[in-house]
Amino acid sequence: MSYHVSSLAVHAAADQLEQVKAAIEQMEGAEVPGTSEVGKLVVVIEGDSRNSLADRFEEIKQLPGVLAATLVFHQMDEQVELD
């Protein structure tokens, strides 16, 4: 089983920052640990496959009010299940 985590820098229209933040936080495995009043958000997404993170990244880029989203970091760890 694998575990993936990515961080994104998201730039939203400043007047839509709260709506963008709320929409991202409703996505499974996503959180917004930081924002700025000029419309910048730090977003962390996690899941069990690279494809699920890529799908979520695309969803974020398509949200109303999002001007740009950039992948900053991605890490994958293999998790071993113990009996």
Secondary structure, DSSP 8 states (H G I E B T S, - for coil): -EEEEEEEEEEE-GGGHHHHHHHHHTSTTEEEEEE-TTSEEEEEEEES-HHHHHHHHHHHHHSTTEEEEEEEEEEEEE-----
